[in-house]
Amino acid sequence: MIERRIGAVVGALLTVFFLSACVTPAPKGQTDGPALADGKARVFFLRQNSVFQSGKPAELEINGTTVAKLRNRDYTFVDLPEGEHHFVVSVFPHTGAFRSGLQLKTGQMRFLLVRPDTRQDDRRPLFRESRRFDIDGGQFEVHEVGPESGEDYRRAMQYRPPLAVTPPPLKRQS
């Protein structure tokens, strides 16, 4: 009786061992999604989980086109041609927005972490005279993170496909 149980346990352990050898992790640097096209760079926008602005989607605009609305723990990626691109992260209906330029090279992969800017002085107006329940003024900040950290964030998030095709980079007039 005991020998049968020992045999069953050993058999189960061997099965788990052999099955685990069949599973191989994805190589570092490999991300989900289609292969990167020639002449393009991939930019991941990762919306960090936060109490601030948790109910409002962060609207992402690239080169004048709204490409995503990201809620907490959502991410999207866009493939952009080499060159300078401009992006804006905002929350409707507030006018405050994070604006920045982004210089890309062919084959590059960048991870940008989007999170509410909690450093402003007028934070937490909750239960002041105005009784506003808007904890945050709509301001976001964006930080670039390395590929390993970016992949860790991305794996813990839900993918949202882009809403629109991104227009080409803005050309400077001389």
MOBELQUI-V885959 format. One record per pair of residues at least 4 apart in sequence whose C-alpha atoms are under 8 Angstrom apart, sorted by the first residue. I is the first residue (numbers start at 0). J is the second residue. If there is no record, write none. Layout:
BEGIN
i->[I/I]
j->[J/J]
END
This chain:
BEGIN
i->[0/1/2/3/4/5/6/7/8/9/10/11/12/13/14/15/16/17/18/25/28/28/28/30/35/35/35/35/35/37/37/38/38/38/38/39/39/39/39/39/39/39/39/40/40/40/40/40/40/40/40/40/40/41/41/41/41/41/41/41/41/42/42/42/42/42/42/42/42/43/43/43/43/43/43/43/43/44/44/44/44/44/44/44/45/45/45/45/45/45/45/45/45/45/45/46/46/46/46/46/46/46/46/46/46/47/47/47/47/47/47/48/48/48/48/49/49/49/49/51/51/51/52/52/52/52/52/53/53/54/55/55/55/56/56/56/56/56/57/57/57/57/57/57/58/58/58/58/58/58/58/58/58/58/59/59/59/59/59/59/59/59/59/60/60/60/60/60/60/60/61/61/61/61/61/61/61/61/62/62/62/62/62/62/62/62/63/63/63/64/64/64/65/65/66/66/66/66/66/67/67/67/67/67/67/69/69/69/69/72/72/72/73/73/73/73/74/74/74/74/74/75/75/75/75/76/76/77/77/79/79/79/80/80/80/80/80/81/81/81/81/81/82/82/82/82/83/83/83/83/83/83/84/84/84/84/84/84/85/85/85/85/85/85/86/86/86/86/87/87/87/87/88/88/88/88/89/89/89/89/89/89/89/89/90/90/90/90/90/91/93/93/94/95/95/95/96/96/96/97/97/97/97/103/108/109/109/109/109/110/110/110/110/110/111/111/111/111/111/112/112/112/112/112/113/113/113/113/114/114/114/115/115/115/115/115/116/116/116/117/117/118/121/122/122/122/123/123/123/124/124/124/124/124/124/125/125/125/125/125/126/126/126/127/144/144/145/146/147/148/149/150/151/152/153]
j->[4/5/6/7/8/9/10/11/12/13/14/15/16/17/18/19/20/21/22/29/146/147/150/150/39/40/41/78/106/105/106/80/81/105/106/78/79/80/81/104/105/106/107/78/79/80/81/103/104/105/106/107/108/76/77/78/79/106/107/108/109/76/77/78/79/108/109/110/111/74/75/76/77/108/109/110/111/74/75/76/110/111/112/113/72/73/74/75/110/111/112/113/152/153/156/57/69/70/71/72/73/74/112/113/114/71/72/73/112/113/114/53/71/72/114/53/71/114/115/115/134/135/56/115/134/135/137/70/71/70/70/90/91/68/69/70/71/90/68/69/70/88/89/90/65/66/67/68/69/87/88/89/90/91/65/66/67/68/69/86/87/88/89/64/65/66/67/86/87/88/65/66/84/85/86/87/165/166/84/85/86/165/166/167/168/169/85/86/166/163/165/166/162/163/161/162/163/164/165/75/159/160/161/162/163/73/74/75/159/155/156/157/156/157/158/159/153/156/157/158/159/158/159/160/161/160/161/161/165/103/165/167/103/104/105/167/168/102/103/104/105/168/102/103/104/168/100/101/102/103/168/169/100/101/102/103/168/169/98/99/100/101/168/169/98/99/100/101/96/97/98/99/96/97/98/139/93/94/95/96/97/137/138/139/94/95/96/137/138/137/136/137/137/136/137/138/137/138/139/138/139/140/141/107/146/143/144/145/146/143/144/145/146/149/141/142/143/144/149/141/142/143/144/149/139/140/141/142/139/140/141/135/137/138/139/140/138/139/140/122/135/122/136/134/135/136/133/134/135/129/130/131/132/133/134/130/131/132/133/134/130/131/132/131/148/149/149/150/151/152/153/154/155/156/157]
END
